Amino acid sequence: MITKCIFPVAGYGTRFLPATKSMPKEMLPVLNRPLIEYAVEESLNSNMKDICMVTGRGKRAIEDYFDMNYELEVKLKGTLKEEKLDPLRRIMNNCTFSYIRQRNIHGLGDAVLTAEPIVGKQPFGVVLADDLCVNELGVSATMCEMVKIYQQYQCSILAVMQVPDSDIHRYGIVSGKNITNSIMEINSIVEKPQAHEAPSNWAVIGRYIFTPDIFDILRNTAVGVNGEVQLTDAISHQLISQKVIAYKFNGIRFDCGSIDGFVAATNYFHQKNKQKYADNKSSYNFCETS
């Protein structure tokens, strides 16, 4: 049973400056819900209820968001606007939150390693909040599917999707052999190769499940691309001793760490919201994991 999920939220969000000078990029709202809420809801719907935020300087707004605001809630009590807090209350009532500071921003691998004291010796999830993923089951279903795969194979799982050759240099790229139409066993992974050097066009996106040995590997992983501890390099070492599975994400992924992706996500959810109200349907999607 995987109960813990890491959210690396210490980055500077420089592509959204000057807005992110004093506001975490994870708090940027897609419609009326910040990116981090979508991400935590996905974790909760996968039964990962122990939430670990790896934070940095200037990120207190995230901690405050998942806390009570007594003055506001008293003001709204009994009004029609009170129900707007229901999705957030569900998260707060069902999750526990831990916060740990990443003292120096040395890459995604370093952020994951920072959470080791909270995670301990058990498998765990990692969700990057600025990757907003939607498939036919909804916005909160990707990690659900990955948990099911973990239950079968008991190994690390990465979400991947195909990208155009022009974008390959922006991602970790995997290759491997297909087990089914939706999963493959990885045999190699490379961080941000040029298109002509890439083993495939299957790119790793911001959803992971790891076995706990990844911490020891990260501790001994040398600094890589961009002078950072690359999670991709640690996964490459993990492949030497054990199986790693890629889940082929089949849906729409918005890179909300970029302005174009953020605007596209906002437009997409705005249209979905209008349709939801027109059809008078619920906005929630739940996933059974057992």
N, C-alpha and C positions, 0 to 999 in steps of 0.2 A: 504494500500500500504506500503510495507516494503522497505525503502530506505537506511537504515544504516546497516553496517556490521562491526563487531569487528574482528580484527586479533591480537591475543595474540602472540607477537614476542619478549618477554623480556627474555626468557629462555637462559640458558648458552650453551646448545647443547653439553654437556660433552661427549656424545658417539662419537663425531667426533673430539675430541681433538687429536693433537694440532691445527688442521685446524681452529677450532672455537675459538681459543684464541683471534684472532683479526678479525674474519669474522663471521657474523651472519649465523647460520645454515640455515636460510630461504633464504639466498643468494646462497646456494650450487646449482649448475646448473644440471638439468636433461637435457642432451644434451646442447643446447645453451640458455636455459631459466631457470632462478632461480625458486625455489619452490614458492616463494612469488608471482611471476608473474602468474603462473598457478592458484593460489588461488584467486588473485584479479580478474583475468579474469572470473573465475567462479561466483564471486559476481556480476560483471558487467553484465554477461549474464543472471543473475536472476533479473536484474533491481535494484540491490542494488548498487547505485553509490556513496554513501557517505561512504568513507573508513576510518575507525578509527584504527590506529596502536597503540597498547599498547606496548611501547618499553622500553628498559632498557639501561644501559651503554654499549657502544660499538656497537650500532645498527645504527649509522648514515648512513651506506652504503645503508640501505633500503630506507631512505628518499632521498638520492642522486639518487638512481636508478629511482625513479618515478619523476624525474626532468629533465630539459633540460641539455644537455651537448653541449654547443654552438660550441666549438672547434671541437669536433668529428663530429657534424652534418654538419658543414660547409665543413669539409674535405670530407665527404661522399656524399654531395649533387651532384646529377646528375650521380652518379656511380651505378653499379649494386648492390653494397652492401647496398645502402640506404634502399632498401625494407626490409632488415632484421630488421629495426627498426619499421616497420609498426604495428605489433601486440602491441608493447609497446606504440606507439603513439596513437593507438586507445584507450587504457586504460587511458592514460594521458589526452586525449581530452574529455573523457566522464565521468571521475570520479573526485571527490574532495577528498583530502587527509587531514586528521587531525592526529596529533601525540601527545600522552600523555604518560608521564613517569610513569612506575610502580616502585616506589622507592625501595620497598623490594619485593623479589621474594617469595611470600607466596602462590603460587598455582594458578590453573586456575580460581577458583572462585574469588580470589582477583584480578586477571587480568581483568576479566569481570566487576567487580564492579568499578575498576579504570576508566573504560570508561563511567560511568554514566553521568558525566557532558557534554559529547559530545552527547550521545544518547538521553538523556531526557526521557520523558514519552511516548515512542512509542515502538512498537515491533521492533526487530532487529535480524540480523543473527550473528552467530559466526562461523568462519572458522579457523581450525588449518592447517597451511600451510604444515606441514610435513606429513599430511595424504593426499596422492594424490589418488583421487578416479576416476575410469574410468568405465563407463557402455556403453551400446549399443548406447547411444546418444552422447558419447564423454567424454572428460575430464572435460568439463565445465557444466555438466548437473545435478549434484546431488542436488544443492541448488535450481535449477529451479523446480524440482519435489517437494521439500519440501515447496516452496512458494505456489505451487498449493494446497497442503494439508492444509497449513495455511489459505488460502483464504476460504476453505470449513469449517474448524473447529474453527478458531480464537483462537487457544491455542498454547502452547509451543510444538515444534516438535523436536525430536531427531533422528538422523540417527543411525541405528543399523545393525549389521551383525552377522551371526553365526561364532563362533570361536571354535577350538578344546578344549577339556577339559584341555589340558596342558597349554593353554594360558589364561584361565579364570581369573587367579589371577592378570593379568595385566590390567584389564579393569573394568569399571563400567558395571554391568550386570542388565538387566531389565527382567521382566516377565509381562504378561498381557493377555488380550483376543483379538483375531483377530477380526478386523472390516471388512477387506478385505484380499486378499492374500498378499497385499503389506504394510498394516498398521495394527497396534495393539494399543489398549488403554492400557497404562501402569498402573499396580497396585502396583508395587514395583520396587525399584532400589537400588542396593548395590554396594559400592565401593570396588573393588579388593578382592572379596571373594575367599576362596579356593574352588576348584571344587566341593567337597562334600557338601559345604554349599551354593552353588550358586542356585538361583531360576530357572535358565535356562542357555543356552549358547549364548543368544543374547547380544552382547557387543556393548556399545556405541562407535561410532567413531567420528571423528572430524568435524561434521557438526551439527549445532543447529539453531533453531529459538526460541526466547524467547519473552514472554509478559513482559512488563516493571516491573511488580510486583516482578520479580526475584531479582531486586536490593535491595529492602527492606528485602527480605529473606536472601540474601547474607550478608547484613549488620549485621544480627543477627545470622548468622551461626557460630557455634564454630569451632575451629581448629580441623581437623580430621586426616585422615591417612597421615603419613609422616610429621606431624606438619604443614599441609597446609590447606587453606580454600578450601574444595573440592566442585566443582560444583555439583557433584553427590548428596552430602548431601542437598544442596539447592533445587535441583529438587525433592528429597524425601519429603521435607517440602511442596513444591508447590503442590504435589499430594494430600495433605490433603484437599485442598480447591478448586482445579480445575482439569480439564482433561489435561493430557499430552499424546501426540501421539508419537509412534515410527514408523518411516519410514524404512521399510526393504530394505536396500540398496542391489541391485542385480547387482553386477559387480566385478571389481577387485580393491582392496584397497592396496596401497603400504605404509607401515610404513617407510617413508623416514627419520624418526628420528633415525632409526637404519641403520647400514652399509649394512646389508643383504637386507633390503627393498629398500634402495637407489640404490644399484647395480641392483636389480631386475627391478626397475622402469626405470633406464637408459637403460638396455637391451631391455625392452619392447618398449620404445619409439623409440629406435634406429631401431628396426625392423619395427615399424609402419611407421617411417619416410622413410625408404628405400622403403616400399610398396607404400607410398603416391607418391613419385617421380616416381615410376614405373607406377603408374596408372594415374599420372598427375591430382590428385584430390586436392581440397581445404583442408586445415588443420583445418578449423573452424567449430564449431557446435553451432548454435544459438537455443535458447529455447523460445518459446512464453509462456508468463505467464498470458495471459488474453484471 
